[in-house]
């Protein structure tokens, strides 16, 4: 997602010619079959058994299959890619690609001929933040938020080679927001819904992880508010879509539900929704913050380690509503209906959490690294990144 967003931003700012100079390579899926198997296993655990990711995550933290260039598999394929593209900058947006692949590229192309940059979209540190994100020898580490850079600093990244870049999302999330008239027309004409009702968006992960039917049944039984309608995203999974559509048809008198397949209009759906339900991943959370759409974390089946750090970020900034069981969702909706000020305060905190940095800043940072321009250092007397150690007690009490 973040790699494609970087290409879209390059095209939007610099034109199609500049974007054509960028090539996305999915190292794990395309370099070796064992890595491809690992990605598939990750996605399957995410969808069916989130708590089991604690075993998978901790195994990879110790085994570190991509930490050294000497242990990498499929080296010949990566060499062939480097020879074909001859990159001047390699931008990693994945936690496993910042050591062995960086070192291999420098060895093959020459250390003076390629720059290695990491963009990390994680939102917080400690358990769940992979140590493999941080390579102190990288030319630049860009963190989404200050908390990301605090963790990178703790793991050895020099402050002079770090920067806060904000969220690397599709440009559509930064376009002019809908007017009230446009929002009403989208709900009414595109989705067949009532613009005056409270609209709940049930989101799904890229790989189909969701609990839509459990949540819909809980809402039907509890009836938390009379003005409720639901948009259910089902991703690229026709069987899931068919199940939700069947439920919606059977219960159409009790609850208006529109089921949708994978959508390229998340920026619009986030704007027409009054709240979104999704796993506590960084992607959906970042999109919700930029859109100012209150998020209810779906934690059914337990937390993945990577989701713990998003929950900690939400806790720090008081963006915290979570459904640990299906019947927690209607309880949250009923509470918001009874206390609208509570809901409005949460929406305002979402807006207040929008990063000051913009994806254009990320493009500029990467371009400067390519040109060999050092990152500006804070003026004398300026505040360096807060030492990560200051956060330890806060984590323990969160």
N, C-alpha and C positions, 0 to 999 in steps of 0.2 A: 504493500500500500504506500509506504513512504517513498520507496524508490520511484514508483510511477508518479507520485505527487511531485517529486523533484523534476521529472521530465516535463510534466504539465506546466509547472511554474516557469521552467526554462522556455518553453514554447510561448507562454503568455507574455513573458517579459522581453525575451530576446528573439522570438520568431522561430518558425519551424526549422530553419537551417541550423540554428544552434542546438535545438532539441535533437536533431538527427546525429549530432556528434556524441550523444550519450547512448550507451548500450547497457541495458539491464541484463545481468547474468545471475540466475539463481544458483549460487555455488553449491548448496547442499543438494538440491534436486538434480542438478545437471553434471556434477563433477564425478560422483561415484554412486553406485547402486546402494551401498550400505548407508550413505548419508540420506539418500532418497527414502529408504525404508524407515530411518529414524524420524524424518519429517512426517511420514504417513502415520507412524505410531503416535507421535505427538498429537497430531490432529484427531486421531481416533480416541485417545485418552481424554482430550479436551471435550469431545462431544459426549462421551458416555460415562466417564469416571473421573471427574476433575480432581478429586482428592488424591488419586494415584499419581498425579504429576509430582507430588513431593518425592516419591521414589525416583522417578525419571530425572527430575531436576537435580537432585543431590548426586545421582550417579554421574551425570554429565559434568557437574562441578568438579568431581574428583577424577573421572576418567579423562576429561579434557581431550577428546579425540582430534580437535582442530587447533590445539594450543601451540604446537610446534610444527614447523614446515617439514621436519624429518618424519613426522607421524601422519602426514596428510596422505589420503588415498586419491587416486585419479589425477596425480600431478601432471601427467602428460596432457590431459585435456585442458587443464588450466594454463599450462605453458602455451598450448596452441591458441587459446583465446587471447593471451597476452600478446603473442606474436601478430595475431590478426588485428587487434584493436590498437595496440601500442598506447595505452592510456597514459595521460599525464597526471590524472588524479583518480584514485580509487576511493569511492565513498561507500562505506559499510553501513547498512541499516539493520543489521542482525547481530545478536550477541555472540555468535560462534565464529565470526569471520574476521576478527580484529587482531589476531596474532599470527597463526600459521600462514594464512593467505596473504597478509601484509608482508611478512618476511619473505615468502616465496616470490612475490612480485618484485620486491626490491632486489633480491638476489638475481632474478632472471633479467630484469630490465636495467638494473643499475640504480643504486640508492639515490643518485642525483637526478634521475630521469622520471621518477614517479613519486607523487605525494599520497599519503594514506590518511584518510579522514574518517572519523566515526560520527554518525548522528544517532543518538540514543533517545528514543521517545518515552522511556520509562519515567515515572513521575515521582519516585521516592527511592529510598535506599534500604539497606540492611537485608534481612532474609527475603529472598525472592528476586533480588537484584543480582544477576550473574556476574561473577568476577571477570568473566571472559569479555564483558563489554569494554573493559578498560585496558588499553595497551599504552603504558607510559612512553613508549617510543613512537607512538603515532604523531603525525604532524599537527593534528588538531582533534579535539573532542568537543562536539557540540551537543549540549544537553537540552532537552525540551524546556525544563524549568530549573530554577536555582537548586532545588533539591537534588536533581540529577547530577549537577556538577559538584555538589557537596559530597555525594557518594563517590564520584570519580576521583575527587581530590583525596578522599580517604584511602582509595585503592591505589594511589601513587601517581595520578595524572598531575603534571605540573600546572599551577594556576595560570601561567603565561600562555599555555596552549589549550585553554578551555574557553568556551563561550556559551552563553545561554541563547538559544535560537528560536524558542517558541515551538508551536506545533507544526509539523510538516504534513499538512492536509491538502486535499485537492483544492485548487483555486476557487471552485464553486462555493466553498464555505466562507470565503472572504468577499464575495460579491455583495452588492447592495441588498439589504434584507427585503423581504416581501412587505408590501403595504397591507393594511388590514383588508382592503378590497381584493388584492391578489390572493391572500390567504383564504378568504371566504370562497373565492371562485375555485381555487384548487380543491378544497374540501368538497364543495358542492358538485362541481362539474367533472373533475377528474376521478374522485373517489366515491361520489354519491353519498357523502356524509353531511351532517348538519353543522354548519359553521359556528352555531351557538352552543354546541355541546362540548364537554370536556373530552379531549381526544388523547387516548393513551396509545403510544407506539410500542409494540412488543418487537424488540429487535432480535436479531440472530447473528451468531458469529459467522465468519467467512466459510466455516466448515459445517455449518448447520446446527451448532449447539443451541438448543432452546428448550423451554418448558411451556410452550404456548398452551397446550390443551389443559395442563394442570392449572395454570393461572386462569384461563377462561372459565373452567369449571368452578374454581374457587370464587371468582367474581359473580358468576351466575347464582351460586348458592347464597352468598352474603348480600348481594345487591348494595354495594357501598354508597352509591349515589345514583340518582335517577337520570342525570344528564351525561351519562358515560357512553362513549363509543370507542371502538378499538380498531387500530390498524396492526395487522400481524404480518411481519416480514418472515418469509420462509426460505430465503436464500435459493441456492441452486439445487433444491431437493424437491422434485415433483411430488413424491409420496407425502412429504410433510405438508406441502401446499394442499394436496387433495384432502388430507385428514382435517386440516383447519377449515377448509371450505365446507366440508361435510358437516362439521360441528356448527359452523356459522349458519348454514341453511336450516339445520334442525332446531336451532335456538334463536332464530332471527327475531322472534317477538320479544325475547327476554333481553337481548344485547346486540346492537348493531356491530358487526365485525366485517372488515374488509381484509381478505388475505391476499398478499402480494408475493410474487417471486422475487428473485434478486433484483434490486433496483439501483440505477445509477443516479437517483434523485434523493439521496440521503440528506443533502443540504436543504432540500425543500421539505421532506418529511419531518426533519428535526424542527423546522420552523412552524409547520402547521400543527405539530403535536404539542400538547400541554405538558407532557412528561414522557420519558422513554424508560423502558425496562430492558436491561441488558446485563450480560456478564461484566464484571469489573475489569475489563481489558482497557489498555491505554487508548486504543483506537476509538471505540465508542465513547469513552469518557472524554477524550479530547474534543471529539465532534460535538458532544453535548455542551461542553463548556463554551466553545466558540459560538454555538447556536443559542446559548442562554436557555437551554432546555433542561429542567430538573431531571435527574436520573435516579432511578431506583435500581440498585444492584440486585441482580438475580444470583443468589448464592446457593441455589438448590444443588445438592450433590457435593457440597464443600468447595473450598477455595483451591485454586492452583497457586503455587508459590508466586508466580508473576502477578497474580491478582491481589495478593496480600499487599504488595507495595502500592497498588492503586488505592486500595482501601485505606492505607495509612495516609496517603495524600488527601483523600476525601475527609478523613478524620481531622487532619490538621486544619483544613479550610472549611470545616463544617458543611460538607456537601454530602452528608451521610444519611441515606435512607436505604435500607436493605431488606429484602425478602428472603429469609432463611428457610421458610416453608411457603407453600403455595398460598395458604390462607393469610400470610402476612401482607400480601399485596392488597387485597380489599380492605384490610385494616388501615393501611397507610392512606389509601384513597378516601376512606371514610373520615380519617383524622383531618386530612386536608380540606374536605368539604365542611367539616365542623369548625375548623380553624383556618380560614383562608389566609390570614396573616402569616401563618407558619409556612404555607406554600409560597407566598410571594417573597418572603425573606430568603427562602432557599433559591428561588429563581434569581434574586439579586446577587446572592453570593456566587452563583454560577457565572454571572456576568462579570463580577468583580475579579474573578480568578483568571480571566482571559490574559494571556501573556502579553507583555508590552512588545516583545519581539515579534517579527513577522517573517513568513517564509522568504521574503526578499532578502532579509538579513542572512539567512542560511546560504542562499545562492551567492551573496557577496562574500561571505566568509570562505566558501569553497573556492570562489574565483581568486580571492587574494592568496590563498594557499598555493594555487596553481601558478600564480605569478611570483611567488616567493615573498609576498608582502607579509611581514610579521603582524600578528594580531596586536592591536593597540593595547598597551598596558595601562592600568589605572593611574591617574596622576598621583604625585607624591601626596601622601596623607589620605588617599582614597581607601575605600574599604575593600579588602580582599574577600574572596569567598569565605563564608562562615565555616570554621572548622567543623567537620562532620561529628567530631566527638561531642559537640554541644547538643547533638540530637539524641544521644544514647538514652538519657533518662526519659525523654519524651516518648521514645519508642516503647520503653518498658511499661509506661503507664497508659499508652494508647489503647 
